[in-house]
Structure formats: structure tokens, C-alpha cells
Amino acid sequence: MSKYFTYFPKVEYLGRTVSDITRRVKIVEDLENDPYAFLPYTITDNDRPEDIAYYYYGDANKVWMVYLANQIIDPYSQWPLSSENFEKSMIAKYERPVITFANTSVNTAISTINVTSHGLHTSDPIVYTTSNTVVTGLTSGNTYYVIKASDSAIRLASSAANAIANTSITLSGVGSGTHSLTFNVDNWLINDTILTNIKHYENKADPTITISPDTYIYDTTLITSEWTKVKHYDYEFKLNDSRRTIWLVNAAYADQLEADLEKVMNE
């Protein structure tokens, strides 16, 4: 990649001399009408751009050809993640802070837990834990589902379906000491019953047409059978997977491309 940047003119930016990568490289356009100039390639799970350049062009330094042919400027965000890194990125993106509460926050009269500005929504999965006496009705280490009573109070249900149906667990004892609620991001990402993990709904006949979850719920004119829900996880997975299909400049054109690029950049 470093050799690629040597062709770009230098500019001053924030007191430093840097390569002007904002200049659009037009050289690839000259090859677009040649049916033999580009070859399709599908990135496998552990393929790195440097590896592809090495195995196809025989030189890892020609990685810039991989980037150039696919208009990749930032490989960290534009290159597909491996399965392992994708899962890690999803957890990092959607996890939430752990909520702690004192046993005095439990109201057994109405089976609520008072937590100021909890930020949770009905059907969100949370793991309840404590090293003290448990709140009666709960088991430490179990996953429960939130029923949002207010912005500062929640009730808990044994399933997402029960949460949506407003069927809560009876809390008959406050326990003792401090307790924790940890957002179960793994459960949230893949659970088909949860409402809050839906990014949008796609039209079955034309998936490019999407509507928001609120529109799906409240628009009484919709024919719901014509729409399918898309969870955040599925959306992100499809987006990451779409980056696996790329184009490689035919190796027979590699030397020509390098010479033409240098010529254009020196004009």
C-alpha cells in the first residue's frame, strides 16, 4: 500500500506534508471497456488484501491494485471482516453498560425495579446477577426480558413473548445488597421474538423498499404479509458479506496499470 501512496502529489494538511488521496484516480476507467481487464474474485473468510496481491500478482506490494480496482480508500472499514471479527464487532457495537441497583430499589408492591434513566426497552434481554441474597422471584445468572414501566422503572418477564404481552414475574422479596443487570447482546442480536433488534422491514417483492418498525406496527393500511423483518444482525451480516465480491485487474495489465498510474499522478 505504501508504494501506491508514493504516486500521489503532496499537500500541506494541519501543518504536515501528506499524500493527497482526495484526488480521484481515473486510470481504471480506461480499462473498463476492455472485457478482459477485470476478473471477479470472492474473498474467503481469512483473505487479507496483501495475501491476494501476493498470490495473484506475485508481490504483496501490489496490494494497491486490489484497492484501486475496488475504490477502497479505507481497508479497515471497507474490507469484509472475518467471521470471528464480525461477531466481536457486533458485540462491541451493540453492547450496553451494566446496570447496578440496590435491593432498596425493588418495589415488591408492583414488582418493579427502580433504575434511573435505564435506557432499556420492552423485550430487551438482560442477565440478572448478584453475590448477595437474590430478589425473590429471580435466579442469579438467568436471562430475563424487560418490560419498560417508565424511564426510571422496569419489570421483568421470563421470555420476550411474555414481556411483549406485559406478563411480568412477581418480585416478592427485595433480597440484600447490590444487584446487576447485564444486557445480553448475543441473545438480543439473534432472538426472533424481540422487537427492539429490528432494523427495518423489507418488501418481499422489492427488498430495496424498506419501512421502519414503527410504520410496520402503526400503519393500519399495510398488508403485513408483504413485509419481512430484518434484524440488525442480519443487516450487518449481509452488508459485510456484500464486500466479499471484488474485482481484480488482470495480472497481464499490472505493469501497464502501474506505469499509467505514475504518469497520471505526475501530470
TAZI-V25920 format. One record per backbone hydrogen bond with DSSP energy under -0.5 kcal/mol. NH is the residue of the N-H (numbers start at 0). CO is the residue of the C=O. Records with the same first field share a line. If there is no record, write none. Layout:
NH: CO / CO
This chain:
4: 0
5: 1
6: 2 / 3
7: 4
10: 17
12: 10 / 15
15: 12
17: 10 / 15
19: 8
20: 18
22: 19
23: 21
25: 23
28: 25
29: 25 / 26
30: 27
31: 27 / 28
33: 30
34: 32
36: 33
38: 247
40: 245
42: 40 / 243
46: 43
51: 47
52: 48
53: 49
54: 50
55: 51
56: 52
57: 52 / 53
58: 52
61: 58
62: 59
63: 60
64: 61
65: 61 / 62
66: 62
67: 63
68: 64
69: 65 / 66
70: 67
71: 66
72: 70
74: 72
76: 73
77: 73
78: 74
85: 81
86: 82
87: 83
88: 84
89: 85
90: 86
91: 87
92: 88
93: 89
94: 90
98: 180
100: 178
102: 176
104: 101
105: 102
106: 111
107: 105
109: 106
110: 106
111: 106
112: 153
113: 104
114: 112 / 151
117: 114 / 150
122: 145
123: 120
125: 143
126: 181
127: 125 / 141
128: 179
135: 172
137: 134
140: 127
141: 138
143: 125
144: 156
145: 123
146: 154
147: 145
148: 146 / 152
149: 152
152: 149
153: 112
154: 146
156: 144
162: 158
163: 159
164: 160
165: 162
166: 161
167: 165
168: 155
171: 135 / 169
172: 135
175: 132
178: 100
179: 128
180: 98
181: 126
182: 180
183: 124
184: 182
187: 183
188: 184
189: 185
190: 186
197: 194
198: 196 / 229
199: 229
200: 210
201: 227
202: 205 / 208
203: 225
208: 205
209: 207
210: 200
215: 211
216: 212
217: 213
218: 214
219: 217
221: 218
223: 221
225: 222
226: 223
227: 201
229: 199
231: 196
234: 230
235: 231
236: 232
237: 233
238: 234
239: 235
240: 236
241: 237
242: 238 / 239
243: 240
244: 241
245: 40 / 243
247: 38
249: 36
252: 249
253: 250
256: 252
257: 253
258: 254
259: 255
260: 256
261: 257
262: 258
263: 259
264: 260
265: 261
266: 263
